[in-house]
Amino acid sequence: MKVLVLLVLVGAAAATPLFTGEVMERQFREKNIVMMCKELGLMETVKMVEMAKLTKTLATGGPFTLFAPTDDAWNALPADFINELKMNMTALTMLLEFHVHAGKFMAAMIKDEMMIPTLLKAPMIRFNTYDMNLITATGSPVAKPDQMASNGVIHVINRVMWPIPMGDVVDVVSTMSNFSTLLTAVQAAGLGETLKGDALTIFAPTNEAFAKIPKKDLDALLANKTALINVLTYHVVPKTWWSAALSDNQMLPTACTACPMKLAVHINDMGVMINDATVVMADAAVSNGVIHVIDTVLMPKMDTL
């Protein structure tokens, strides 16, 4: 009898892990992307998905990869903008679709500067990797990768991503009136094709930034192609550097082959500075990189420009 009882107890103990595993597997199968968002505490994302009537798609379709912003990411957006977004279902749907990739895309598949399509088709998510074990998706840090669901995977991100405009640096700057002097300078230097290359960070001076230069000096600069090329390429960094990857005292190499100095990054409570220029708008995504708008033209320290 004692032997029989012992065998029963041993058999029960051996069966428990298997039973538990079966339960866990069944629970896993039942947790679709929407359910996993709730479990991860991504309630604002769930609310937006429900509002846009995408719940059924994300719960029963797929497989999908969802880049899901945290509640803090949604709450960081201006209240007026959120209210307008909630009243414009077309805009809200497009924004959410930019956060969804058709297929299962795992973090191990990410490579620096790679791009993947979204449900919006043309606008793509750009990935960047940095030395500090940071991964960004169109500038948004990936906080929790590879959260598995029954019909795909969720990557939790710390910022809401914005669909990349259908155009490169030159295309986008050409449509903005506050960069007409920069566009004129780019055309005078013959750098249009250079700025259409991929994976670029552009520190773009506004018209007001160029206006700080005395007119006589600015005219002379625009008339000197070699000097103009040096100045403009000093504003270009060959790699996509989103603001999340910038750190205080960081030095960034530029595309200016004749410039001995790198760009110095300074970050404090007042904001971000590049050399002596203040970044007035960061992370303007374009199809071939990112634009950071600055209030002062960056002048390389050289004996001659």
NUKOLBA-56668 format. One line per field, with one value per residue (C-alpha): x, y, z. Coordinates in pm, 1 decimal, m for minus. Layout:
// residues N
x	(X:...)
y	(Y:...)
z	(Z:...)
***
This chain:
// residues 305
x	(0.0:281.8:447.7:121.1:68.3:427.4:381.5:61.9:231.1:532.3:306.0:104.2:420.7:553.7:226.9:198.3:458.1:309.8:m39.0:82.0:257.3:m58.6:m257.1:0.9:4.8:m372.8:m373.1:m108.5:m321.2:m614.4:m425.7:m444.1:m269.2:m548.8:m566.3:m188.3:m197.8:m438.9:m218.6:83.4:m108.2:m122.0:m472.3:m443.8:m337.0:m635.3:m868.7:m733.8:m765.2:m1123.7:m1207.6:m1071.4:m1266.3:m948.7:m1006.5:m1141.2:m858.3:m586.0:m761.7:m847.3:m625.6:m257.4:0.2:81.8:362.4:227.3:450.0:242.3:305.7:290.6:20.6:285.1:367.3:4.6:m35.7:274.7:93.5:m81.2:m438.4:m577.1:m409.1:m546.1:m895.9:m869.5:m734.2:m1028.3:m1266.3:m1089.8:m1119.7:m935.6:m629.4:m645.8:m674.1:m379.1:m169.4:m247.8:m189.8:159.7:222.7:134.6:349.0:188.1:381.7:575.4:886.4:1112.9:1373.4:1652.1:1571.9:1645.8:1950.6:2067.7:1897.2:1667.7:1311.3:994.1:650.9:338.5:m30.6:m5.4:206.9:432.5:548.2:799.5:933.7:1308.1:1510.2:1830.9:2065.6:2312.3:2603.3:2403.5:2185.6:1921.3:1691.0:1460.7:1167.6:1125.1:1288.0:1088.0:1289.0:1180.6:1118.3:988.5:1053.2:908.6:590.3:428.3:59.6:m137.7:m157.0:171.6:410.1:407.9:702.5:628.9:763.4:811.5:683.5:405.2:553.7:459.7:422.9:728.7:649.1:667.0:993.4:1359.7:1530.5:1530.3:1169.2:1044.0:1251.4:1127.2:770.3:849.2:869.9:1090.9:1377.1:1391.1:1741.4:1868.3:1718.7:1882.8:2217.3:2180.6:2105.5:2395.9:2632.7:2500.3:2427.2:2075.0:2173.0:2401.1:2111.8:1902.9:2133.3:2004.1:2060.0:2130.5:2086.7:2039.3:2067.4:1860.4:1896.0:1582.3:1562.8:1598.3:1919.3:2067.2:1944.4:2183.1:2470.7:2544.4:2407.7:2749.8:2897.7:2602.0:2618.9:2992.3:2929.8:2661.1:2901.3:3186.2:3088.0:3376.1:3310.4:2936.8:2982.1:3197.7:2942.7:2642.0:2803.9:2905.7:2530.3:2507.2:2584.3:2609.5:2375.5:2026.3:2061.4:1725.5:1709.5:1669.3:2021.6:2191.7:2378.2:2559.5:2918.1:2869.7:3073.8:2920.6:3127.1:3002.4:2996.7:3239.0:3564.3:3757.4:3630.0:3861.9:3598.1:3305.8:2971.3:2944.8:2616.7:2519.4:2209.0:2075.8:1745.8:1718.4:1723.1:1965.2:2241.5:2462.4:2776.2:2622.0:2290.7:1972.9:1753.7:1410.2:1237.0:1365.9:1295.7:1127.9:1131.7:1193.2:1224.8:1606.8:1672.0:1581.7:1584.7:1653.2:1571.5:1827.1:1825.8:2186.1:2400.4:2686.2:3020.8:3315.5:3629.8:3878.4:4148.1:3955.9:3612.0)
y	(0.0:243.5:171.2:237.1:567.6:669.6:590.7:793.0:1091.8:1070.9:1043.7:1345.2:1549.2:1456.1:1547.4:1891.2:2075.1:1926.9:2028.3:2378.6:2405.6:2304.8:2566.3:2833.5:2736.0:2748.4:3091.0:3207.3:3091.4:3287.6:3617.5:3810.3:4143.9:4351.2:4131.7:4145.3:4525.4:4527.0:4286.6:4511.5:4814.3:4987.5:5116.0:5436.1:5233.2:5003.2:5304.2:5447.3:5109.4:5074.0:5428.6:5366.9:5038.4:4836.4:4601.9:4314.2:4344.6:4335.1:4068.0:3820.4:3905.8:3875.6:3782.4:4144.9:4333.3:4621.1:4904.9:5008.7:5344.3:5353.9:5553.1:5814.4:5843.9:5921.3:6155.0:6350.2:6470.5:6810.4:6775.0:6984.0:6757.2:6443.2:6591.7:6673.8:6327.1:6166.6:6367.0:6269.9:5894.7:5898.3:6062.9:5840.3:5525.3:5628.2:5703.4:5365.1:5179.7:5331.7:5142.7:4804.5:4582.0:4291.9:3987.4:3883.5:4098.2:4012.7:4237.3:3999.9:4085.6:4455.8:4605.4:4965.1:5185.2:4909.0:4999.6:4792.1:4868.3:4934.6:4896.9:5243.5:5080.1:5366.2:5525.4:5292.3:5247.9:5318.9:5130.3:5252.5:5087.6:5267.1:5172.8:5219.9:4918.6:5156.2:5065.5:5323.8:5283.7:5608.4:5784.8:5615.1:5406.5:5043.4:4985.2:4627.1:4421.7:4083.6:4072.5:3769.6:3737.5:3458.5:3645.9:3832.3:4032.2:4366.6:4601.4:4861.7:5205.4:5524.3:5770.4:5787.4:5746.7:5981.6:5867.4:5968.2:6224.4:6106.2:6279.0:6316.1:6608.5:6829.5:6746.3:6830.5:7149.0:7265.4:7271.2:7476.8:7854.8:7899.3:7714.8:7907.6:8044.3:7695.6:7565.1:7847.6:7764.7:7392.8:7469.1:7715.0:7453.4:7182.0:6953.2:6850.3:6497.0:6455.8:6530.9:6265.7:5991.8:5757.8:5761.9:6131.6:6363.2:6724.9:7015.0:7261.7:7637.6:7846.4:8168.4:8353.0:8163.3:8275.6:8629.5:8644.7:8649.8:9001.7:9034.4:9112.5:8798.4:8583.3:8706.3:8631.8:8282.7:8210.0:8323.4:8099.0:7743.9:7572.6:7760.9:7706.1:7329.5:7316.8:7507.7:7308.4:6965.9:7063.4:7048.2:6689.7:6379.4:6046.6:5829.2:5883.2:6035.5:6077.6:6296.8:5988.3:5880.9:6214.2:6265.5:6550.6:6607.6:6374.2:6449.1:6380.2:6342.9:6543.4:6503.1:6795.5:6630.5:6957.0:7039.4:6935.1:6971.9:6745.0:6875.8:6906.2:6808.5:6986.4:6884.8:7047.9:7155.2:7431.7:7190.1:7063.2:7261.3:7167.8:7380.1:7723.3:7651.2:7560.4:7280.0:7440.5:7137.0:6780.4:6453.1:6567.6:6233.0:6223.1:5928.0:5934.6:6025.3:6296.0:6676.4:6876.2:7245.3:7487.6:7863.9:7940.8:7850.9:7620.9:7759.5:7516.6:7649.0:7663.6:7896.7:7929.0:7805.0)
z	(0.0:90.8:m242.6:m427.5:m246.4:m323.8:m693.1:m704.8:m539.8:m770.6:m1073.3:m962.7:m905.7:m1244.7:m1413.8:m1255.2:m1470.7:m1785.8:m1678.6:m1590.5:m1925.9:m2106.7:m1919.9:m1998.5:m2363.4:m2378.9:m2212.5:m2457.9:m2750.8:m2613.9:m2568.6:m2892.1:m2952.0:m2799.0:m2490.2:m2449.4:m2471.4:m2178.8:m1984.3:m2049.7:m1920.8:m2258.7:m2197.4:m2402.7:m2706.2:m2649.3:m2626.7:m2951.7:m3126.6:m3006.3:m3112.5:m3463.1:m3479.1:m3532.7:m3240.2:m3447.2:m3700.1:m3434.4:m3229.2:m3503.8:m3801.0:m3852.6:m3776.3:m3696.4:m3527.1:m3319.5:m3202.2:m2901.9:m2729.5:m2351.7:m2174.9:m2090.9:m2462.5:m2550.2:m2253.1:m2357.4:m2669.7:m2648.7:m2522.9:m2809.4:m3061.2:m2895.1:m2897.4:m3266.4:m3337.7:m3159.8:m3378.7:m3702.0:m3743.9:m4075.7:m3920.4:m3611.5:m3821.8:m4037.8:m3728.7:m3575.8:m3902.1:m3911.6:m3586.8:m3740.0:m3960.0:m4145.2:m4026.5:m3717.1:m3682.3:m3389.2:m3226.3:m3331.5:m3692.7:m3645.4:m3816.6:m3810.5:m4070.0:m4193.0:m4284.5:m4283.2:m4431.8:m4228.5:m4301.1:m4457.6:m4731.6:m4842.9:m4512.1:m4349.8:m3997.7:m3972.8:m3712.1:m3558.6:m3312.9:m3088.7:m2862.6:m2541.9:m2627.5:m2753.0:m3039.9:m3191.6:m3426.6:m3622.0:m3329.1:m3054.5:m2805.0:m2791.2:m2419.1:m2415.8:m2727.5:m2821.4:m2612.0:m2769.6:m2854.0:m3016.9:m3347.8:m3349.3:m3137.3:m2954.6:m2912.6:m2644.6:m2743.3:m2543.4:m2802.1:m3055.8:m3404.0:m3687.7:m4048.7:m4247.8:m4522.1:m4879.0:m4954.9:m4866.9:m4695.6:m5005.9:m5093.6:m4745.2:m4704.5:m5045.5:m4915.6:m4604.2:m4640.5:m4334.8:m4505.1:m4833.2:m4760.3:m4679.2:m5002.6:m5197.4:m5035.4:m5111.2:m5475.5:m5501.8:m5358.5:m5588.5:m5292.6:m5390.3:m5489.5:m5187.0:m4953.0:m5123.2:m4992.4:m4724.1:m4348.2:m4293.2:m3997.5:m4098.7:m3858.0:m4059.5:m3997.0:m4040.7:m4240.1:m3909.6:m3842.6:m4174.4:m4103.3:m3806.2:m4056.1:m4184.5:m4539.6:m4686.2:m4531.4:m4633.6:m4993.0:m4998.2:m4862.3:m5122.5:m5395.5:m5276.2:m5367.6:m5186.3:m4862.7:m4897.4:m4942.8:m4629.6:m4422.4:m4543.1:m4514.1:m4161.3:m4087.7:m4211.9:m4005.9:m4189.1:m3979.2:m3846.8:m3500.4:m3328.1:m3018.9:m2797.8:m2895.8:m2828.3:m2502.8:m2332.0:m2451.1:m2744.6:m3056.4:m3396.3:m3714.0:m4009.3:m4385.3:m4422.7:m4531.1:m4496.7:m4146.8:m3861.7:m3589.2:m3501.4:m3382.1:m3003.7:m2836.9:m2516.1:m2320.8:m2005.0:m1849.9:m2110.7:m2402.4:m2664.9:m2831.8:m3125.9:m3089.4:m3026.3:m3199.0:m3012.6:m3143.2:m3173.3:m3322.6:m3309.7:m3486.3:m3807.1:m3986.1:m4360.7:m4595.3:m4586.1:m4224.4:m3976.4:m3956.1:m3640.4:m3681.1:m3532.9:m3471.5:m3570.7:m3870.8:m3769.2:m3876.6:m3889.9:m3725.0:m4010.2:m4132.0:m4455.0:m4548.8)
***
